[in-house]
Amino acid sequence: MQHNHICTPRKGMDCMLTFECPQFEDRQWVQPLLSAEADPACEYSFASIYLWSRAWPQQIARCGGRLLVRIQGKLGLCCLYPAGSGPLAPAVDALAQDAAANGVPLTLVCVTEAPRAAPELRGRGWPMII
């Protein structure tokens, strides 16, 4: 079953995002990405994402081997650190482009110490909140 919220490459952009509310059936493709994360925080379980999406609007998309989660909450529009494996740069670039398209700077939340040191995140000036 093909999901339209899985990124499809297009020329000049590694990921084209279509965020959607998580559905129970999404666990099939989300869980392997979460399991591949080397430094998971408590927010990185399908149950948390799925259940909290009913209280705090959360939407998911896929960029390569990374799960992207966009949240609308007290901080405004923000995103979880892209969980998974594979190249990080296309995922964070896609999130930054999505934030800009929504008229806000990219804010990453639930970023633990190890991911903060990733070269793809350093020097970008994005707020990163643990």
PEMO-V243572 format. One record per run of one state. SS is the DSSP state (alpha for helix, beta for strand, coil for the rest). FROM is the first residue (numbers start at 1). TO is the last residue. If there is no record, write none. Layout:
((SS/FROM/TO) (SS/FROM/TO))
This chain:
((coil/1/5) (beta/6/6) (coil/7/9) (beta/10/10) (coil/11/12) (beta/13/13) (coil/14/19) (beta/20/21) (coil/22/23) (alpha/24/36) (coil/37/45) (alpha/46/52) (coil/53/57) (beta/58/63) (coil/64/65) (beta/66/73) (coil/74/75) (beta/76/80) (coil/81/82) (beta/83/84) (coil/85/88) (alpha/89/101) (coil/102/106) (beta/107/109) (coil/110/112) (alpha/113/116) (coil/117/126) (beta/127/129) (coil/130/130))
